[in-house]
Amino acid sequence: MSSNRKDIKSRIKTVQNTQKVTKSMKLIAIIKLKQLQNLLNLSKEYTKQVANLIQKSFKQIQKDSLDQSQLTNLIKNNIKPEKAYKLFIIVSSDRGLCGPFNSHLFKSLLHDIPANSPKVKFIVLGNKAINFIQKTYGENSITKKYGNLSLVPDKQLVSEITEFIKTEFLNGKIISAQIYFNSFVSMVKSEIQDHFLLPFNQIIDEFQSINKKQINPVSTNYSETESDIKFEPHLAKTLEILLPLYIENTIYQALIASRAGELANRVNAMTAATDNANTLISQLTLTYNKARQASITQEISEIVAGAESLV
């Protein structure tokens, strides 16, 4: 009985130590999440304004019926079918202990891109996604991979990815570029999002689809006179600047939103773990007290029995 009590006491101590770790991880995640929330809101607003300018530019293209030769090569279709592939940028966490954050992302990814999909390449950000893509699609499907990402996205890294996408598209190697990530919505909700980065017509179709559904709509609150805005320098030059800027900011925003979603999921997971530890400690304490009471009762019985035998 004494040995049993010792084991229970040891288990209580172990659970208490685990609870200290989960509490600490929860507090750290909350602090980091607060740092990211303001940055995420600012990033969303900036990307939305860039998107508005692209939409206005598109309206101007339609109105002026510009010749394709006048437009930037980022708009033209210069695909070489024998070499072209679809590029997907996948953003995940580097570590686990964040609930279903990564599993939901990978399930959605497999639904949209089966494991045997031809002519598919990936740029992978986050150790969890690197492992998943390697196992599911193979090492050769990864063109670039980045792990152990910083809390605030590295702008140099984002610029490097943007330049790679731009160069590959201009060389006719990319059919389309799309980014997948699990985005922060609230402390209790994250949402799988995917956005087209190229080609231009897919970006415009996506804007129009979002506005029709009225889910985080891209604002188009400008009058007809504003739609007649004159772009300086030439519209083609403006778009040549705007499109890479949109790609870069969308990737940057996705990295922030993904990390915020990861931290929110970690807060919830560690809260649940801490609560479960409390419940387990209560159960073990009750078991320990019962064992202790049984031991005391047995000792009293032995003393009484011994005393009676002497009478």
Phi and psi in degrees as GROMACS dihedral restraints (atoms count N, CA, C in turn):
[ dihedral_restraints ]
;  ai    aj    ak    al  type     phi  dphi    fc
    3     4     5     6     1   -62.5    20    10
    4     5     6     7     1   -40.1    20    10
    6     7     8     9     1   -63.7    20    10
    7     8     9    10     1   -39.9    20    10
    9    10    11    12     1   -63.0    20    10
   10    11    12    13     1   -42.7    20    10
   12    13    14    15     1   -64.1    20    10
   13    14    15    16     1   -38.3    20    10
   15    16    17    18     1   -63.8    20    10
   16    17    18    19     1   -40.3    20    10
   18    19    20    21     1   -65.0    20    10
   19    20    21    22     1   -42.5    20    10
   21    22    23    24     1   -64.1    20    10
   22    23    24    25     1   -43.1    20    10
   24    25    26    27     1   -62.2    20    10
   25    26    27    28     1   -38.3    20    10
   27    28    29    30     1   -65.0    20    10
   28    29    30    31     1   -40.8    20    10
   30    31    32    33     1   -64.9    20    10
   31    32    33    34     1   -40.3    20    10
   33    34    35    36     1   -60.2    20    10
   34    35    36    37     1   -44.3    20    10
   36    37    38    39     1   -61.7    20    10
   37    38    39    40     1   -42.3    20    10
   39    40    41    42     1   -62.7    20    10
   40    41    42    43     1   -45.4    20    10
   42    43    44    45     1   -64.4    20    10
   43    44    45    46     1   -39.2    20    10
   45    46    47    48     1   -62.6    20    10
   46    47    48    49     1   -40.7    20    10
   48    49    50    51     1   -65.4    20    10
   49    50    51    52     1   -40.2    20    10
   51    52    53    54     1   -63.7    20    10
   52    53    54    55     1   -39.8    20    10
   54    55    56    57     1   -62.5    20    10
   55    56    57    58     1   -37.9    20    10
   57    58    59    60     1   -61.5    20    10
   58    59    60    61     1   -39.6    20    10
   60    61    62    63     1   -66.1    20    10
   61    62    63    64     1   -46.2    20    10
   63    64    65    66     1   -65.1    20    10
   64    65    66    67     1   -37.2    20    10
   66    67    68    69     1   -63.4    20    10
   67    68    69    70     1   -44.5    20    10
   69    70    71    72     1   -63.1    20    10
   70    71    72    73     1   -44.1    20    10
   72    73    74    75     1   -63.4    20    10
   73    74    75    76     1   -36.9    20    10
   75    76    77    78     1   -63.7    20    10
   76    77    78    79     1   -46.9    20    10
   78    79    80    81     1   -63.7    20    10
   79    80    81    82     1   -41.8    20    10
   81    82    83    84     1   -62.8    20    10
   82    83    84    85     1   -43.0    20    10
   84    85    86    87     1   -63.5    20    10
   85    86    87    88     1   -39.0    20    10
   87    88    89    90     1   -63.8    20    10
   88    89    90    91     1   -44.7    20    10
   90    91    92    93     1   -62.2    20    10
   91    92    93    94     1   -45.7    20    10
   93    94    95    96     1   -65.3    20    10
   94    95    96    97     1   -39.0    20    10
   96    97    98    99     1   -62.8    20    10
   97    98    99   100     1   -40.0    20    10
   99   100   101   102     1   -62.9    20    10
  100   101   102   103     1   -34.9    20    10
  102   103   104   105     1   -65.3    20    10
  103   104   105   106     1   -33.1    20    10
  105   106   107   108     1   -87.2    20    10
  106   107   108   109     1   -26.0    20    10
  108   109   110   111     1   -62.0    20    10
  109   110   111   112     1   -44.9    20    10
  111   112   113   114     1   -64.1    20    10
  112   113   114   115     1   -41.7    20    10
  114   115   116   117     1   -62.4    20    10
  115   116   117   118     1   -38.8    20    10
  117   118   119   120     1   -65.1    20    10
  118   119   120   121     1   -43.5    20    10
  120   121   122   123     1   -63.5    20    10
  121   122   123   124     1   -42.2    20    10
  123   124   125   126     1   -65.3    20    10
  124   125   126   127     1   -41.1    20    10
  126   127   128   129     1   -64.2    20    10
  127   128   129   130     1   -42.1    20    10
  129   130   131   132     1   -60.7    20    10
  130   131   132   133     1   -44.6    20    10
  132   133   134   135     1   -65.1    20    10
  133   134   135   136     1   -42.0    20    10
  135   136   137   138     1   -64.4    20    10
  136   137   138   139     1   -45.5    20    10
  138   139   140   141     1   -64.4    20    10
  139   140   141   142     1   -35.7    20    10
  141   142   143   144     1   -64.1    20    10
  142   143   144   145     1   -39.9    20    10
  144   145   146   147     1   -67.1    20    10
  145   146   147   148     1   -38.7    20    10
  147   148   149   150     1   -62.5    20    10
  148   149   150   151     1   -42.3    20    10
  150   151   152   153     1   -61.8    20    10
  151   152   153   154     1   -39.4    20    10
  153   154   155   156     1   -60.7    20    10
  154   155   156   157     1   -42.8    20    10
  156   157   158   159     1   -63.8    20    10
  157   158   159   160     1   -38.6    20    10
  159   160   161   162     1   -65.0    20    10
  160   161   162   163     1   -40.6    20    10
  162   163   164   165     1   -64.2    20    10
  163   164   165   166     1   -41.4    20    10
  165   166   167   168     1   -63.8    20    10
  166   167   168   169     1   -38.7    20    10
  168   169   170   171     1   -62.9    20    10
  169   170   171   172     1   -41.2    20    10
  171   172   173   174     1   -63.3    20    10
  172   173   174   175     1   -42.3    20    10
  174   175   176   177     1   -61.5    20    10
  175   176   177   178     1   -37.9    20    10
  177   178   179   180     1   -68.2    20    10
  178   179   180   181     1   -37.6    20    10
  180   181   182   183     1   -60.8    20    10
  181   182   183   184     1   -46.1    20    10
  183   184   185   186     1   -63.3    20    10
  184   185   186   187     1   -41.1    20    10
  186   187   188   189     1   -67.1    20    10
  187   188   189   190     1   -43.8    20    10
  189   190   191   192     1   -84.4    20    10
  190   191   192   193     1   -11.1    20    10
  192   193   194   195     1    50.0    20    10
  193   194   195   196     1    53.8    20    10
  195   196   197   198     1   -64.5    20    10
  196   197   198   199     1   143.2    20    10
  198   199   200   201     1   -67.8    20    10
  199   200   201   202     1   140.7    20    10
  201   202   203   204     1   -55.9    20    10
  202   203   204   205     1   -32.2    20    10
  204   205   206   207     1   -66.1    20    10
  205   206   207   208     1   -20.5    20    10
  207   208   209   210     1   -84.0    20    10
  208   209   210   211     1   -14.6    20    10
  210   211   212   213     1   -93.3    20    10
  211   212   213   214     1   159.5    20    10
  213   214   215   216     1   -64.2    20    10
  214   215   216   217     1   150.3    20    10
  216   217   218   219     1   -64.5    20    10
  217   218   219   220     1   -17.3    20    10
  219   220   221   222     1   -69.6    20    10
  220   221   222   223     1   -16.1    20    10
  222   223   224   225     1   -95.2    20    10
  223   224   225   226     1   -31.9    20    10
  225   226   227   228     1   -71.4    20    10
  226   227   228   229     1   154.9    20    10
  228   229   230   231     1   -93.1    20    10
  229   230   231   232     1   104.4    20    10
  231   232   233   234     1  -121.0    20    10
  232   233   234   235     1    35.7    20    10
  234   235   236   237     1   -77.4    20    10
  235   236   237   238     1   138.2    20    10
  237   238   239   240     1  -104.9    20    10
  238   239   240   241     1   100.7    20    10
  240   241   242   243     1   -52.4    20    10
  241   242   243   244     1   -37.2    20    10
  243   244   245   246     1   -69.3    20    10
  244   245   246   247     1   -22.6    20    10
  246   247   248   249     1  -112.4    20    10
  247   248   249   250     1   -11.7    20    10
  249   250   251   252     1   -74.8    20    10
  250   251   252   253     1   148.9    20    10
  252   253   254   255     1  -146.1    20    10
  253   254   255   256     1   162.3    20    10
  255   256   257   258     1   -91.3    20    10
  256   257   258   259     1   130.6    20    10
  258   259   260   261     1  -106.2    20    10
  259   260   261   262     1   131.7    20    10
  261   262   263   264     1  -124.3    20    10
  262   263   264   265     1   130.7    20    10
  264   265   266   267     1  -101.7    20    10
  265   266   267   268     1   121.4    20    10
  267   268   269   270     1  -112.9    20    10
  268   269   270   271     1   127.4    20    10
  270   271   272   273     1  -116.5    20    10
  271   272   273   274     1   123.1    20    10
  273   274   275   276     1  -133.7    20    10
  274   275   276   277     1  -172.5    20    10
  276   277   278   279     1   -88.2    20    10
  277   278   279   280     1   163.9    20    10
  279   280   281   282     1   -86.9    20    10
  280   281   282   283     1   -29.0    20    10
  282   283   284   285     1  -124.3    20    10
  283   284   285   286     1   166.9    20    10
  285   286   287   288     1   -90.5    20    10
  286   287   288   289     1  -146.3    20    10
  288   289   290   291     1    57.0    20    10
  289   290   291   292     1    39.1    20    10
  291   292   293   294     1  -134.5    20    10
  292   293   294   295     1    37.0    20    10
  294   295   296   297     1    63.4    20    10
  295   296   297   298     1  -143.5    20    10
  297   298   299   300     1   -86.3    20    10
  298   299   300   301     1    17.3    20    10
  300   301   302   303     1   -52.5    20    10
  301   302   303   304     1   -52.3    20    10
  303   304   305   306     1   -78.8    20    10
  304   305   306   307     1   -38.7    20    10
  306   307   308   309     1   -63.0    20    10
  307   308   309   310     1   -37.7    20    10
  309   310   311   312     1   -64.7    20    10
  310   311   312   313     1   -40.1    20    10
  312   313   314   315     1   -63.1    20    10
  313   314   315   316     1   -47.6    20    10
  315   316   317   318     1   -68.0    20    10
  316   317   318   319     1   -34.4    20    10
  318   319   320   321     1   -64.8    20    10
  319   320   321   322     1   -43.7    20    10
  321   322   323   324     1   -64.2    20    10
  322   323   324   325     1   -39.8    20    10
  324   325   326   327     1   -63.6    20    10
  325   326   327   328     1   -44.9    20    10
  327   328   329   330     1   -64.9    20    10
  328   329   330   331     1   -33.4    20    10
  330   331   332   333     1   -65.0    20    10
  331   332   333   334     1   -41.2    20    10
  333   334   335   336     1   -84.9    20    10
  334   335   336   337     1   -31.3    20    10
  336   337   338   339     1  -129.2    20    10
  337   338   339   340     1    90.9    20    10
  339   340   341   342     1   -56.6    20    10
  340   341   342   343     1   154.9    20    10
  342   343   344   345     1   -60.5    20    10
  343   344   345   346     1   -26.2    20    10
  345   346   347   348     1   -99.1    20    10
  346   347   348   349     1    18.4    20    10
  348   349   350   351     1   -63.5    20    10
  349   350   351   352     1   131.7    20    10
  351   352   353   354     1   -82.5    20    10
  352   353   354   355     1   156.8    20    10
  354   355   356   357     1    50.5    20    10
  355   356   357   358     1    51.8    20    10
  357   358   359   360     1  -124.0    20    10
  358   359   360   361     1   131.2    20    10
  360   361   362   363     1  -128.2    20    10
  361   362   363   364     1   157.5    20    10
  363   364   365   366     1  -130.9    20    10
  364   365   366   367     1   142.1    20    10
  366   367   368   369     1  -108.0    20    10
  367   368   369   370     1   121.3    20    10
  369   370   371   372     1  -115.1    20    10
  370   371   372   373     1   129.8    20    10
  372   373   374   375     1  -122.7    20    10
  373   374   375   376     1   115.5    20    10
  375   376   377   378     1   115.6    20    10
  376   377   378   379     1   133.4    20    10
  378   379   380   381     1   -61.5    20    10
  379   380   381   382     1   -36.6    20    10
  381   382   383   384     1   -64.3    20    10
  382   383   384   385     1   -41.5    20    10
  384   385   386   387     1   -69.4    20    10
  385   386   387   388     1   -36.6    20    10
  387   388   389   390     1   -58.8    20    10
  388   389   390   391     1   -47.8    20    10
  390   391   392   393     1   -63.1    20    10
  391   392   393   394     1   -41.8    20    10
  393   394   395   396     1   -66.9    20    10
  394   395   396   397     1   -46.0    20    10
  396   397   398   399     1   -65.4    20    10
  397   398   399   400     1   -40.9    20    10
  399   400   401   402     1   -60.7    20    10
  400   401   402   403     1   -42.8    20    10
  402   403   404   405     1   -74.2    20    10
  403   404   405   406     1   -36.8    20    10
  405   406   407   408     1   -88.6    20    10
  406   407   408   409     1   -43.7    20    10
  408   409   410   411     1  -110.8    20    10
  409   410   411   412     1   -11.6    20    10
  411   412   413   414     1    96.8    20    10
  412   413   414   415     1   151.4    20    10
  414   415   416   417     1   -59.7    20    10
  415   416   417   418     1   -36.1    20    10
  417   418   419   420     1   -69.5    20    10
  418   419   420   421     1   -14.9    20    10
  420   421   422   423     1   -79.4    20    10
  421   422   423   424     1   -11.3    20    10
  423   424   425   426     1   -94.1    20    10
  424   425   426   427     1   121.3    20    10
  426   427   428   429     1   -90.7    20    10
  427   428   429   430     1   -35.8    20    10
  429   430   431   432     1  -146.0    20    10
  430   431   432   433     1   144.2    20    10
  432   433   434   435     1  -140.6    20    10
  433   434   435   436     1   141.1    20    10
  435   436   437   438     1  -135.5    20    10
  436   437   438   439     1   123.5    20    10
  438   439   440   441     1  -120.2    20    10
  439   440   441   442     1   172.7    20    10
  441   442   443   444     1    52.2    20    10
  442   443   444   445     1    55.4    20    10
  444   445   446   447     1   -74.1    20    10
  445   446   447   448     1   151.3    20    10
  447   448   449   450     1   -76.5    20    10
  448   449   450   451     1   162.4    20    10
  450   451   452   453     1   -60.4    20    10
  451   452   453   454     1   -51.3    20    10
  453   454   455   456     1   -93.2    20    10
  454   455   456   457     1   126.3    20    10
  456   457   458   459     1   -54.7    20    10
  457   458   459   460     1   141.2    20    10
  459   460   461   462     1   -77.7    20    10
  460   461   462   463     1   115.7    20    10
  462   463   464   465     1   -65.4    20    10
  463   464   465   466     1   -30.0    20    10
  465   466   467   468     1   -66.5    20    10
  466   467   468   469     1   -39.6    20    10
  468   469   470   471     1   -63.4    20    10
  469   470   471   472     1   -44.3    20    10
  471   472   473   474     1   -62.8    20    10
  472   473   474   475     1   -41.4    20    10
  474   475   476   477     1   -64.6    20    10
  475   476   477   478     1   -38.0    20    10
  477   478   479   480     1   -62.8    20    10
  478   479   480   481     1   -44.1    20    10
  480   481   482   483     1   -65.9    20    10
  481   482   483   484     1   -43.1    20    10
  483   484   485   486     1   -59.9    20    10
  484   485   486   487     1   -44.9    20    10
  486   487   488   489     1   -64.2    20    10
  487   488   489   490     1   -38.2    20    10
  489   490   491   492     1   -63.0    20    10
  490   491   492   493     1   -47.1    20    10
  492   493   494   495     1   -61.0    20    10
  493   494   495   496     1   -45.7    20    10
  495   496   497   498     1   -60.7    20    10
  496   497   498   499     1   -47.2    20    10
  498   499   500   501     1   -63.8    20    10
  499   500   501   502     1   -45.6    20    10
  501   502   503   504     1   -63.2    20    10
  502   503   504   505     1   -37.7    20    10
  504   505   506   507     1   -69.7    20    10
  505   506   507   508     1   -43.3    20    10
  507   508   509   510     1   -65.3    20    10
  508   509   510   511     1   -27.2    20    10
  510   511   512   513     1   -85.7    20    10
  511   512   513   514     1     4.2    20    10
  513   514   515   516     1    75.7    20    10
  514   515   516   517     1    19.9    20    10
  516   517   518   519     1   -95.8    20    10
  517   518   519   520     1   -18.2    20    10
  519   520   521   522     1  -109.7    20    10
  520   521   522   523     1   125.2    20    10
  522   523   524   525     1   -75.3    20    10
  523   524   525   526     1   -46.7    20    10
  525   526   527   528     1  -155.9    20    10
  526   527   528   529     1   156.6    20    10
  528   529   530   531     1  -125.9    20    10
  529   530   531   532     1   129.2    20    10
  531   532   533   534     1  -138.6    20    10
  532   533   534   535     1   143.0    20    10
  534   535   536   537     1  -116.1    20    10
  535   536   537   538     1   133.9    20    10
  537   538   539   540     1  -115.9    20    10
  538   539   540   541     1   133.7    20    10
  540   541   542   543     1  -159.8    20    10
  541   542   543   544     1   160.0    20    10
  543   544   545   546     1   -99.9    20    10
  544   545   546   547     1   107.3    20    10
  546   547   548   549     1   -94.3    20    10
  547   548   549   550     1   144.7    20    10
  549   550   551   552     1   -69.0    20    10
  550   551   552   553     1   128.6    20    10
  552   553   554   555     1  -114.4    20    10
  553   554   555   556     1   -50.7    20    10
  555   556   557   558     1  -154.9    20    10
  556   557   558   559     1  -179.2    20    10
  558   559   560   561     1   -63.8    20    10
  559   560   561   562     1   -22.6    20    10
  561   562   563   564     1  -113.3    20    10
  562   563   564   565     1     5.8    20    10
  564   565   566   567     1  -146.1    20    10
  565   566   567   568     1   135.1    20    10
  567   568   569   570     1  -129.3    20    10
  568   569   570   571     1   159.7    20    10
  570   571   572   573     1  -138.3    20    10
  571   572   573   574     1   131.6    20    10
  573   574   575   576     1   -71.7    20    10
  574   575   576   577     1   126.5    20    10
  576   577   578   579     1  -126.8    20    10
  577   578   579   580     1   146.7    20    10
  579   580   581   582     1  -139.8    20    10
  580   581   582   583     1   132.8    20    10
  582   583   584   585     1  -130.0    20    10
  583   584   585   586     1   141.1    20    10
  585   586   587   588     1   -78.2    20    10
  586   587   588   589     1   137.4    20    10
  588   589   590   591     1  -104.3    20    10
  589   590   591   592     1   -29.6    20    10
  591   592   593   594     1  -155.8    20    10
  592   593   594   595     1   154.4    20    10
  594   595   596   597     1   -79.1    20    10
  595   596   597   598     1   175.2    20    10
  597   598   599   600     1   -59.5    20    10
  598   599   600   601     1   -45.2    20    10
  600   601   602   603     1   -63.4    20    10
  601   602   603   604     1   -31.4    20    10
  603   604   605   606     1   -69.1    20    10
  604   605   606   607     1   -37.3    20    10
  606   607   608   609     1   -61.9    20    10
  607   608   609   610     1   -47.2    20    10
  609   610   611   612     1   -63.3    20    10
  610   611   612   613     1   -44.2    20    10
  612   613   614   615     1   -59.9    20    10
  613   614   615   616     1   -39.1    20    10
  615   616   617   618     1   -66.4    20    10
  616   617   618   619     1   -42.9    20    10
  618   619   620   621     1   -57.1    20    10
  619   620   621   622     1   -47.1    20    10
  621   622   623   624     1   -65.7    20    10
  622   623   624   625     1   -39.2    20    10
  624   625   626   627     1   -65.0    20    10
  625   626   627   628     1   -42.5    20    10
  627   628   629   630     1   -63.0    20    10
  628   629   630   631     1   -42.9    20    10
  630   631   632   633     1   -66.0    20    10
  631   632   633   634     1   -35.8    20    10
  633   634   635   636     1   -67.0    20    10
  634   635   636   637     1   -40.9    20    10
  636   637   638   639     1   -77.8    20    10
  637   638   639   640     1   -18.1    20    10
  639   640   641   642     1    59.4    20    10
  640   641   642   643     1    37.8    20    10
  642   643   644   645     1  -106.7    20    10
  643   644   645   646     1   110.6    20    10
  645   646   647   648     1    47.5    20    10
  646   647   648   649     1    54.0    20    10
  648   649   650   651     1   -62.4    20    10
  649   650   651   652     1   144.8    20    10
  651   652   653   654     1   -78.5    20    10
  652   653   654   655     1   121.8    20    10
  654   655   656   657     1   -63.3    20    10
  655   656   657   658     1   134.7    20    10
  657   658   659   660     1  -128.3    20    10
  658   659   660   661     1    33.7    20    10
  660   661   662   663     1   -80.9    20    10
  661   662   663   664     1    75.9    20    10
  663   664   665   666     1  -141.0    20    10
  664   665   666   667     1   148.8    20    10
  666   667   668   669     1   -80.7    20    10
  667   668   669   670     1   173.2    20    10
  669   670   671   672     1   -62.1    20    10
  670   671   672   673     1   -35.3    20    10
  672   673   674   675     1   -67.3    20    10
  673   674   675   676     1   -33.3    20    10
  675   676   677   678     1   -69.1    20    10
  676   677   678   679     1   -29.5    20    10
  678   679   680   681     1   -71.2    20    10
  679   680   681   682     1   -15.8    20    10
  681   682   683   684     1   -89.6    20    10
  682   683   684   685     1    15.8    20    10
  684   685   686   687     1   -56.1    20    10
  685   686   687   688     1   141.2    20    10
  687   688   689   690     1   -94.1    20    10
  688   689   690   691     1   124.7    20    10
  690   691   692   693     1   -90.6    20    10
  691   692   693   694     1   125.5    20    10
  693   694   695   696     1  -126.5    20    10
  694   695   696   697     1   126.5    20    10
  696   697   698   699     1   -67.2    20    10
  697   698   699   700     1  -161.3    20    10
  699   700   701   702     1   -51.3    20    10
  700   701   702   703     1   150.0    20    10
  702   703   704   705     1   -52.9    20    10
  703   704   705   706     1   -41.0    20    10
  705   706   707   708     1   -60.5    20    10
  706   707   708   709     1   -41.0    20    10
  708   709   710   711     1   -68.6    20    10
  709   710   711   712     1   -38.0    20    10
  711   712   713   714     1   -61.3    20    10
  712   713   714   715     1   -46.2    20    10
  714   715   716   717     1   -66.6    20    10
  715   716   717   718     1   -32.9    20    10
  717   718   719   720     1   -62.6    20    10
  718   719   720   721     1   -28.3    20    10
  720   721   722   723     1   -87.6    20    10
  721   722   723   724     1   -41.5    20    10
  723   724   725   726     1   -67.6    20    10
  724   725   726   727     1   -41.7    20    10
  726   727   728   729     1   -63.9    20    10
  727   728   729   730     1   -50.1    20    10
  729   730   731   732     1   -60.6    20    10
  730   731   732   733     1   -34.2    20    10
  732   733   734   735     1   -65.3    20    10
  733   734   735   736     1   -41.0    20    10
  735   736   737   738     1   -64.6    20    10
  736   737   738   739     1   -44.6    20    10
  738   739   740   741     1   -59.3    20    10
  739   740   741   742     1   -48.9    20    10
  741   742   743   744     1   -61.5    20    10
  742   743   744   745     1   -44.8    20    10
  744   745   746   747     1   -73.0    20    10
  745   746   747   748     1   -31.5    20    10
  747   748   749   750     1   -66.4    20    10
  748   749   750   751     1   -42.0    20    10
  750   751   752   753     1   -64.9    20    10
  751   752   753   754     1   -44.3    20    10
  753   754   755   756     1   -60.4    20    10
  754   755   756   757     1   -45.4    20    10
  756   757   758   759     1   -65.3    20    10
  757   758   759   760     1   -38.9    20    10
  759   760   761   762     1   -62.5    20    10
  760   761   762   763     1   -40.2    20    10
  762   763   764   765     1   -64.3    20    10
  763   764   765   766     1   -42.2    20    10
  765   766   767   768     1   -67.0    20    10
  766   767   768   769     1   -47.1    20    10
  768   769   770   771     1   -62.7    20    10
  769   770   771   772     1   -39.1    20    10
  771   772   773   774     1   -65.7    20    10
  772   773   774   775     1   -45.8    20    10
  774   775   776   777     1   -65.3    20    10
  775   776   777   778     1   -38.9    20    10
  777   778   779   780     1   -63.4    20    10
  778   779   780   781     1   -41.8    20    10
  780   781   782   783     1   -63.2    20    10
  781   782   783   784     1   -40.9    20    10
  783   784   785   786     1   -60.2    20    10
  784   785   786   787     1   -46.6    20    10
  786   787   788   789     1   -66.1    20    10
  787   788   789   790     1   -39.3    20    10
  789   790   791   792     1   -63.2    20    10
  790   791   792   793     1   -42.2    20    10
  792   793   794   795     1   -65.4    20    10
  793   794   795   796     1   -36.2    20    10
  795   796   797   798     1   -68.2    20    10
  796   797   798   799     1   -39.5    20    10
  798   799   800   801     1   -57.9    20    10
  799   800   801   802     1   -46.7    20    10
  801   802   803   804     1   -65.3    20    10
  802   803   804   805     1   -41.7    20    10
  804   805   806   807     1   -65.4    20    10
  805   806   807   808     1   -41.6    20    10
  807   808   809   810     1   -73.1    20    10
  808   809   810   811     1   -30.3    20    10
  810   811   812   813     1   -64.7    20    10
  811   812   813   814     1   -45.3    20    10
  813   814   815   816     1   -63.6    20    10
  814   815   816   817     1   -40.8    20    10
  816   817   818   819     1   -64.4    20    10
  817   818   819   820     1   -40.5    20    10
  819   820   821   822     1   -65.4    20    10
  820   821   822   823     1   -42.7    20    10
  822   823   824   825     1   -64.1    20    10
  823   824   825   826     1   -41.6    20    10
  825   826   827   828     1   -63.8    20    10
  826   827   828   829     1   -37.4    20    10
  828   829   830   831     1   -64.4    20    10
  829   830   831   832     1   -40.4    20    10
  831   832   833   834     1   -59.5    20    10
  832   833   834   835     1   -46.0    20    10
  834   835   836   837     1   -62.2    20    10
  835   836   837   838     1   -44.3    20    10
  837   838   839   840     1   -65.8    20    10
  838   839   840   841     1   -38.9    20    10
  840   841   842   843     1   -63.0    20    10
  841   842   843   844     1   -42.7    20    10
  843   844   845   846     1   -61.1    20    10
  844   845   846   847     1   -43.8    20    10
  846   847   848   849     1   -65.3    20    10
  847   848   849   850     1   -43.6    20    10
  849   850   851   852     1   -67.4    20    10
  850   851   852   853     1   -37.0    20    10
  852   853   854   855     1   -64.2    20    10
  853   854   855   856     1   -41.5    20    10
  855   856   857   858     1   -63.3    20    10
  856   857   858   859     1   -43.8    20    10
  858   859   860   861     1   -62.0    20    10
  859   860   861   862     1   -41.3    20    10
  861   862   863   864     1   -63.1    20    10
  862   863   864   865     1   -44.2    20    10
  864   865   866   867     1   -65.3    20    10
  865   866   867   868     1   -36.8    20    10
  867   868   869   870     1   -65.1    20    10
  868   869   870   871     1   -43.9    20    10
  870   871   872   873     1   -64.0    20    10
  871   872   873   874     1   -39.9    20    10
  873   874   875   876     1   -65.5    20    10
  874   875   876   877     1   -43.4    20    10
  876   877   878   879     1   -64.4    20    10
  877   878   879   880     1   -39.6    20    10
  879   880   881   882     1   -64.1    20    10
  880   881   882   883     1   -39.0    20    10
  882   883   884   885     1   -64.8    20    10
  883   884   885   886     1   -43.0    20    10
  885   886   887   888     1   -64.2    20    10
  886   887   888   889     1   -43.7    20    10
  888   889   890   891     1   -60.3    20    10
  889   890   891   892     1   -41.8    20    10
  891   892   893   894     1   -64.0    20    10
  892   893   894   895     1   -41.4    20    10
  894   895   896   897     1   -64.9    20    10
  895   896   897   898     1   -40.8    20    10
  897   898   899   900     1   -63.7    20    10
  898   899   900   901     1   -42.4    20    10
  900   901   902   903     1   -61.4    20    10
  901   902   903   904     1   -40.6    20    10
  903   904   905   906     1   -66.1    20    10
  904   905   906   907     1   -39.5    20    10
  906   907   908   909     1   -64.5    20    10
  907   908   909   910     1   -45.1    20    10
  909   910   911   912     1   -62.7    20    10
  910   911   912   913     1   -44.3    20    10
  912   913   914   915     1   -62.6    20    10
  913   914   915   916     1   -39.8    20    10
  915   916   917   918     1   -65.6    20    10
  916   917   918   919     1   -39.8    20    10
  918   919   920   921     1   -66.5    20    10
  919   920   921   922     1   -39.2    20    10
  921   922   923   924     1   -67.7    20    10
  922   923   924   925     1   -33.2    20    10
  924   925   926   927     1   -70.2    20    10
  925   926   927   928     1   -18.9    20    10
  927   928   929   930     1   -86.4    20    10
  928   929   930   931     1   -16.0    20    10
